Amino acid sequence: KGGRSVRRIHKTRVFEGPLIRTGFSTIALPMLVAAPAVAQEKKAAGAATPAAADAFLERATKEFTEFSEDDARIQWLYATYINDDTSALVAKSQAKGTEMLVGYALEAAKYDKVTPLRPPTRRQPTIWRAGPPPPAPAGPGAAAALSKLQTDMQTVYGTGKGTLKGEAINGSDIEAAMGTNRNPAELKEMWTSWHDNVGAPQRTDYQRAAGLLNEGARELGYKDVGAMWRSNYDMPPEEFAKLTDKLWNEVKPLYESLHTYVRWKLNEKYGDAVQPKTGPIRADLLGNMWAQEWGNIYDVVAPPGSGDLGYDVTDLLNAKKYDAIKMVKTGEGFYSSLGLAPMPDTFWKRSLFVKPADREVQCHASAWNLDNVDDLRIKMCIKVNGDDFVTIHHELGHNYYQRAYNKQPLLYRTGANDGFHEAIGDFVALSITPDYLVSIDLLDKEKVPSADKDTGLLLRQAMDKVAFLPFGLLIDKWRWGVFSGGIKPTDYQGAWDALRLQYQGIVPPVKRDETKFDPGAKYHIPANVPYTRYFLARLLQFQFYKAACDQAGWKGPLHRCSFYG
């Protein structure tokens, strides 16, 4: 969920945003430690032969396995108990892992042109080379410096607060309030306070971190970090960038139609002084802190008649006295209905389902597999509402997928690509249809929307799925520009605002300047999680969904299909 986000990847974690975590690094591949990077460089100096490549892979896999579980536990501890001590622990562990993985990447590069190599041997060095987490430079102290910068930024985000009516409010609560509040002044206050308090303090650290990241990527043979990220899709980086533009241009007319309609309805509700009839939409009016998904304001935009769906999932959950655990149990039940084994007992003992009252945690939803086998967990600050009900189904999709490939060779215990992993959770969430709600006794059968409500059902879906597309693209458009040098540090905020206007057609509710750093108010920026995966997932999920419905023998309109059971 990219918000729902990360999924909505992180160690493997997932969702936009929510995120996914496995024993892999905070980006998706291993953060390793065994010997100093210098020792790796000495080993890399040997002859590059097929036998040497096989030996390298065997050694690297063994060393990673020995390290990864402890590192994952440290990452989990930090995410669920943020304080000075856990921040220091995670920074130290990340620095060690980064140094080691950069060493592996440098060694793997030696085997790029070696022949003949068995196909698995050919593939795996490429993964090592392309997959480092933050690619710190090899110089003394560089990995530690980068790790501290990133930990500090994530701590600012994880402990950050905005205000509502002058009172401090934490990240998960302010996100929920943005979805239900319809007072323009209060929405402006929440939006501005969050972006000022959480984003702006990260600006200097982000600039320094971006410089170190680029140095590390260039040492690995990449033009910059953006090119490194774009190399993970089985095509040259420049071709992948062109592909994302092509895909966007194919769906752009649908987004523009939605934008025009929503702007008209917002003007109708708030008047010209708040939302003009023409031009961009004010970002804080769209029911989401980042204006990435607009479904929370469906009540504002629903067309008369066909737009009245007759139910609201949040109301249904509360009427049936759901709590966080019952919501997760219901999500598990979906997967059990497909014949999949339930989550292990440790999932229920070790996951974080609600925000503790006594400490700071990262509330951004994520799915974890700490040992790359079956130590499966989710981390959420669940609220009883429709958004989190969907997010739970998404996050569990990551966990079930993680378990499905846990007998593969270590480097293959991940998605076909990061967008694929996100789409697995998303396509299951598409199956949360009225018929599914009836099947789990949330909705009375006589209240299922009739065929004349299809426009409303499709609009409600578009408010999240279509609205997200430009946001899913522009996050990395901005970072690619930063890493390439096209966006200078003196124009971080201006370039961000320009992209938001160009792609989303939105503007901030208050004037911004270069003392601000609104990108940092989105989790994936301080966490250094590539974001194009979520754009890809919004397209892939509908292909997965149709295939599943075809397999289930569904004959009706696709948007009515649920393959539950």
Buried (B, 14 or more C-beta within 10 A) or exposed (E): BBBBBBBBBBBBBBBBBBBBBBBBBBBBBBBBBBBEBEEBBEBBEEEBEBEBBBEBBEBBBEBBBEBBBEBBBBBBBBBBBBEEEBBEBBBBBBBBBBBBBBBBBBBBBBBEEBEEBEEEBBEBBBBBBBBBBBBBBBEEEBBBBBBBBBBBBBBBBBBBBBBBEEEEBBBBBBBBBBBEBEEBEBBBBBBBBBBBBBBBBBBEBBBEBBBBBBBBBBBBBBBBBBBBBBBBBEEEBEEBBEBBEEBBEEBEEEBEEBBEBBBBBBBEBBEEEBBBEEEBBBBBBBBBBBBBBBBBBBEBBBEEEBBEBBBBBBEBBEEBEBEBEEBBBBBBBBBBBEEBEEBBEEBBEBBBBBBEEEEBBBBBBBBBBBBBBBBBBBBBBBBBBBBBBBBBBBBBBBBBBBBEBBEEEBBBBBBEBBBBBBBBBBBBBBBBBBBBBBBBEBBEEEEBBEEEBBEBBBBBBBBBBBBBBBBBBBBBBBBBBBBBEEBEBEBBBBBBBBBBBEBBBBBBBBEBEEEBBBBBBBBBBBBBBBBBBBBBBBBBBBEBBBEBBEEBEBEEEEBBBBBBE
